[in-house]
Amino acid sequence: MANEFALTYAPPRDTTRALFATGVYLALLLLIFVGLDAFSPPPLVSHFGGVQEASKGDLLRQVCYLGVGALAVAAGLQRHGLGALRAIPPSMALLLAWCMASALWAPEPNVVIRRAGLEVVIVVSVLLSVAAVGPKKAFLWWRWLMAVVLLVNFISIPLVPVARHLAGETDPALVGNWRGLYGHKNIAGAVCAITAILFLFTRTGWKNLIGIGIAAAAVFFLVMTRSKTSMGLLPVALLAGLFYRLGWRDGLSRTILCVAALLLLGALVSFALLDANTIAGLLEDPREFTGRAAIWAAELRYIADHPLLGSGFGTFTDTGGLSPLHDYVGASWVEAVSHGHNGYLQILVTIGGIGLLLTLLATIVLPLRRFWALDMDDDAFKPMLLALFTFLVLHNFMESDFLEGDAVSWAAMLMVIAALGRPPIRRLRG
């Protein structure tokens, strides 16, 4: 009995630290996934899918993140001492440093410094907060917050007019689509897909009836948003998580699954090559992909002229005539576009080929190395992480999530990276 008591007993001071870390983490989640402008009037939307985000320079928003960031650092140091710094992967630190350094060649260095500084605060806050709370507890709190957000979104549809895209918006195709408390149906759609993944991998089998029910509700709301990207990628992400759970129990199963995946990939590449003319026609038509093709074409022209350094971090959106694409299009629509609808191309435009390599290393290559190890815990946590990872990596082909401040999809990617990271060196006691 004495030994059992020693294993379960936590000193009061350590309990206080844990409560403080949890409180800071919840405040950060609320800032990211609810924000300061929930149910705000629908933002101006261009025909090319852009959303004017007037709040990017909002002073209150910056002050809130700086305050929560300072508390996150304090919580991390209290819980783990200087070992908390190990929660920030060196590759991520190098990427953030490159973003800041891009102010040296950007036409508007003040914009770069301000936006890159806020990016540093958000990334560090998320990584340290997850480390301070612990990955599984952090995802537990996150999961139930998303359930509350989903409930609020459903309640808002009959009660709050702006919870749907209303008539009179610039893009008539959006009218009637559900968006809940978020500024755009694509954001709401991504949140619903993430919620479904979080709850479907809570437990296995019939033990997860509640999780299955909440996931089904999230999928229903996703369908009502008409967010095609999230609807299309969710089944792919769920299959990836399921296959990981089935195939990562032993080396033989993993090998069979990887060979099957390579064969499928080869078949898809062959199909693309055989139908290359049709695909090229789609990409060359500015009307396809909700105007994304026109944006991508302009981005590719800019990248061809600036392949290594880019225009500077954060200069792509909400810069009007200063947008790096301004001289690469024949119309003024670029001044109303808020993102490039492709995270990989947008990174190339803003921080260049070097920045893209650093981004891929920090967000894809190194996390994949963590996933390669066999899942010896045999629970649903790592399969859930892989499902989220798959969704977010693919989501960047149609939307711009990488390094997008407090964007919900980028925050989710940071959560996955934090959960896969190395544990701190030591824990403080007493």
N, C-alpha and C positions, 0 to 999 in steps of 0.2 A: 504493500500500500504506500509506503514512504517513497519508493521509487516512482510509482505512478504519479504521485502528487508532485514530485520534483520535475517530471516530464511535462506536466500540464500547467504548472504554476508559472505565471509571468509576473515579474516584479511590477509594482504600481508605476514606476517611472517608465518602464518599457511599454506598458499598456498606454500610458499617456502619449508616448511618441507614436505608437501605432494609430491611435485615434486622430492625432494631429495630421499624420501623413494621409490618412483616409479622407479627412475633411478637405485637405488641400487638393487631393486627387478628384474628389467629387466636384469641387468648385471649378476645376479645370475642365472636367467633362461637361458641366453645364455651360461654360463659356463657349465650348466648341460645338456641342450638339444641340444647344438651344439658342445661345447667343443673346445679344442685347437688343436685337430688333426683330424678335419673333412676331409673326403676323403683321409685318410691315406691309404697306401697299406694294403691289407687284412692281418690281423694278422695270426700267425701260429695257426692252428686249429687241435686238436687231433682227433683221431677216436672216442673218447668218448665225443665229443661235447665241449671240453674245448677251451678257447680262451686265449692265452698269452697276458696279458695286460701290456705291457712294460711301459706304462705311469703311473702306480701306484706310482712309486717312483719319478716321474718327478718333479724336483725342481720348474720349472715355474708354474706347475699346483698347487703345494702346496702354493706358494707365492700368486697366484691369489685368491685362496679360503681364505687364511688368510686375504688378503686385503679386499675382498668383505665381509667377516665375520665381520671384524672390522667396516666397514661402516654400515652393517646391525644392529649391536648393537647400533651404534650411531643414526641411523634412528629410531630404536625402542624407545630409551631413549628420543629423541627429541619429538616424537609423543605422547608417553604415560608415560614418566617418568619411575620410578621404577616399575609401574604397568605393563610395557612391559614384565617383567619376568614371569607374569602369562601365557604368551603364551607358556611357556615350561611346559608341564604337569609334576607333580612330578614323575609319573610312568616312563616317558621318561628320566628324570634326573637320577632316580635310575638305569635304564637300562644302561645308558651311564657310570655311575660310576662303575657298575659291569664290563663293558667292559674294562675300565682302570685298575680295580683291578686285572683282569686276568693276568696282567703282572707279578704278584707276584709268580705265579706257572707255567708260560709258559716257555718252553725251550729257547725261543728267546725273552726276555722281550723288547728289543729295537724295534723289529718288532711290537709288541703289542702296545707299547706306541706311536709309530709314526702313525700307522693306526687308533688306537682308538682316538688319538688326532685330526686327520683329520675328523673322523666321528663326533666328538663333534662339530667341527667348522661348518660342513655342516648341521647337524640337527638344531643347534641353528640358523644358518643363515636363513634357510627356514622358521622355525616357527616364528622368529621375523619379517622377511620380510613380510609374509602374514598378520601378525597382524598389522604391520605398514601401509600397503596399504589398508587393509580391505579385508575380504574373497571374496566378490563378485567382487570387482574391480581386485583383484589378479587373480581370475579365468578368468576374461575377458581378461586381458593382456596375460595370459598363453594360452588361447584358440587361440588368433590371432597369437601368436608366433608359435604355432603348425601348423597353417594354412600356414604360411610362410615356415616353415621347410618342410611341405608336398609338397609345390610348388617347392622348391629347389630340393627335392628328385626326383620329376618327371622330372624336367629339366635336372638333372644330368644323367639320364639313357642313353639317346642317346649321351651325350656330354662327360661324364667322364667314362672311361673304368672300373675303380675300383668301380663304383657305383653298379656293379654286382659282385658276387663271380666268379672269373676267373678260367680258367683251370690251373692245377698245384698245387692246394691246397691239403693239406693232406687228406681231406675228399672229395672224388669226388662227393658225393651226394649234395654238396653245389653249384657246378658249375652252373652258370646261374641264381641263385636266386638273387633277387633284395635286396640291402642293403642301397642304397642311401648314405648319408654322414656318416652312422654309421659303426662300426667295424664288425658287424655280422648281419645276416638276422633276428635272434631272437630278437635283440634289435630294429631293424627297425620295426619288426612286432608288438612288444609291443607298440611302439610309435604310430603306425597307429591305433591300437585298442583304445588307450587312446584318440587319436584325434577324432575318430568316436564317442566315448561316450561324449566327451566335446561338440561336435556340435549337436548331436541328442537331447540333453536335454537343448539346448539354449532357445528355446521357444516351444510352443505346436502347433500342427496342421499346417495349411498352412502358418502361420506366419513365419515358420522356413524353408522356401524353400532354402535359402542360406545355412543354417546349414545342411540340408539334402543332398544338393549337395556336400558339402565339406566332409561330413561323407561318402558318396558313393565313392568319390575319395580315401579316406583313406582306405576303405574296399578293393577297387581294388588293391591299392598298397600292402596292407596286403596279399592278395591272391598271388601276384607276389613274395612276400618274401618266400612263402612256409613255413611260421612259423606255424606249426600245433597247438602248444599250444595256441597261441593268437587267431588263427582262431576258435578253438574249444570253447574257453572261452568267446569270445565276445558276442555271442548270449545269453549265460547264464547271463552275466552281464547286458545286455540290458533288459532282462526279469525281472531280480531282480529290476532294477530301475523302470520299468513300473509298476510292481506289488506294489512296495512301493508307487508310486504316486497314484494308484487307491485304495490301502488298508489302507493307513495311514491318511485318512481324518477323521475317527471317530473310536471309540473303537470297535464297532461291526464288521466293515469291517476288522480291524486289527486282531481281534480274528479269524474270518473265514479264513483269509489268512494264519495265523500261524498254524491253525489246518490242513489245506490243505498241507502246507509245511512239517509238521511233518509226515503226512501220506505218502507223496512222499518219504521222507527220509527213513521211515520204509520199504517201498517197495524196495528201492535201497539196503538197508542193507540186506534184505532177499534174494534178487537176488545174492548179493555178497557171502553170506553164502552158497547158493545152488550151486554156481559155483566156490567154493573156490579152487578146485584143478586146474582148468584152470588158475585162477588168480595167484596162487602160481607158476605154471609152467612158466608163463610170467615173473614173478619177478626173478625166478631162472636162466633164460636164459640171459647171459651177452649181447647177441646181440639185445635184445628187447629194445625199448624206446631209440634208438640211443645210446646204450651203457650205459644208465642211470642205468640199473639194476645192472651192475657191480659196479658202484660207490656207489649205495645205500647199496649193500651187504657189501662193505668194511666199509662204515660209520656205519652201524648197529653193525658190529663186534667191531669197536673202541668204540662206545657208551656203549656197554655191559661191557667193561673194565674200562671206565671212565664216569660214569653216571652223576656225580654231577658238576664237575668243568670244564671239557673239556680241550682242548689243549692251549687255549689262543686266544683272539680275533685276527682275521686277519691272523692266521697262516695256514689256510686251503689252500690258493691259492698263486701261484707265490713264493713258498718257496722251490721248487725243492725237494731234498732229505730230507729236514726238514719237509715235509708235515706230519701231524699226521697219515695219512693213509699209509705212506711208508712201514711200516712193516705189513700191513694188506692185501696186494695184492701180487700176484705172478708175476707181470710184472712191467716194469718201466713207463707205461703209466700215472701213478698217478702224475709223475713229470711234466706233460704237461697239467694237468687238472686245469682250472682256477676257477671252482666253482662246488658245489656238486649237481646241478640240483634238489635240494629240499631245500628250505629255512629253513624248520623246522628241518630237519636232520643236515644241516650245522650248525645251531645255537647250536644244541646238541653237535656236535663235537667240536666246538670252545669255547663256554662259558657254556656248560653243561646244566643239567636239571634245575638248578637254573636260569641260563640265559634264557632258553626257557620259563619258567614261567613268568619272567619279560617281555620278548618280547611279549608273548601272552597278558599279561595284558595291556601293553602300546599300542599295535598296533591293537588288536582285541577286547578284552573284554570291555575296557572303551569306545572306539568308538561305539561299539554296543549299549551301554547304551544310548549314545546320539541319536542314530537312533531310539531307542524304543519310544521316545516321539513322539506324534502325530505331523504331519507337518502342523502347523496352518497357515503358510505363503501361502500354496497352490500354490507354484510355482515349477519350475523344478529344483531348486538348490539342495535341499536335495536328491531327486531321482537321480540326476546326481552323487552326492557324494556317494550314496549307490551303484550305478552301478560301479563306479571306485573302491570302496572298495571291492566289490564282485570279480571283475576281479583280483585285486592285491592279495587278500587273496588266491584265487584259483591258481593264477599264481605261487605262491611259492611252490606248490606241484610238479611242473615240472622244475622250475628254482629257483635260489637262489637270492632273492631280499632283504630280511631283512638285515639291517645294512651294505649294500653294497656300502658305500661311496657315490659317486655321480651317481650311477646307475639310469637310468631314471625311472624305476619302483619303486625303493625305494623313490626317490624324489617325485613321484606322491603320494605314500602313506603318506609321510610327509605333502604334500599339503592338503590331505583329513583330516588328524588329526588336522592340523592347522585351517582348516575351521570349524571343529566341536568344537574347543576349546572354553573356556570361554573368554569373552571380557575382556580387561584390566580394571583395577580398575577405571582409570580416564584418561581424555585427557587434555593435556596442551593447554592453550589458551594465545595468546598474548606474 
